[in-house]
C-alpha cells in the first residue's frame, strides 16, 4: 500500500513538472529554431530539466561516476544497458551532447513524442528493415558532423536487470564512422520501476558509471557482431564488479 501511495506521488510530480515546463520548452524551441539547425539548444535544455526532475523525486539516491571520461569535442557512439524507463531520464543527467535513437512508438506518445521531435532525435521502426537503414544513415551523418549518438544496444528493457543480447546497429555505426564507443553502465533502475510496471519501489540507489572510451584502433575486428559480443561481455563483467562493490560483506 505504501508503494502505491508513493507511486501516485511520483507520477503526480512528473506530470506536474511536464505541464509546468512544457510551455517554456516550446518557447525555447521556437526562439532557437531559426539558427539551431541541429537542435543543440533544446537538447541541452531538456538535459537540465531531466537533471532537476531526477533530484526532485525523493525515493532514490543517484551516484554518477566517470562523467569526465567523455572528452569534450570528441564524437562517440554512446551505449548503455537498459533496465527501466527511468534510464532515459537518468542518462540525460550526464548532460552530453548527443542524439537519442528511439523506437518509433515513442514519437507517437503525447508530450513525450513532442519532446523527441523538437530535439530532432532519430526514429527507428524495429520491424522495418528500410527504417533501420534510414536510421543508420541519419546516425552516420550526425557522427560525421561531430554529434554523438546514444543508443541502447539491447533494443528493449531487461526483464531480470542483467545485460542481454546486443544488436549490431550501434557497432556498425562506430565501425563505419570510425569513432570511439563510450560504454555507460546503469544499475538500480530496474528495481525501482521494472519493465511493464507502474508501481515504484523505494529505498534504492541508482548508480551510473561511465567506462573508459574504446577507440577504433583497439576494436580488434571489423565485424559488428563480434564487436557487439565483446562489448556485451565487457559491460557484463563491469556490471558485476559494480554490484560487488556495494554488496554486503
Beta strands, then each sheet from edge to edge (+ up, - down):
strand 1: 60-65
strand 2: 76-80
strand 3: 98-103
strand 4: 122-124
strand 5: 148-151
strand 6: 180-187
strand 7: 204-210
sheet 1: 1+ 7+ 6- 2- 5- 3- 4-
end
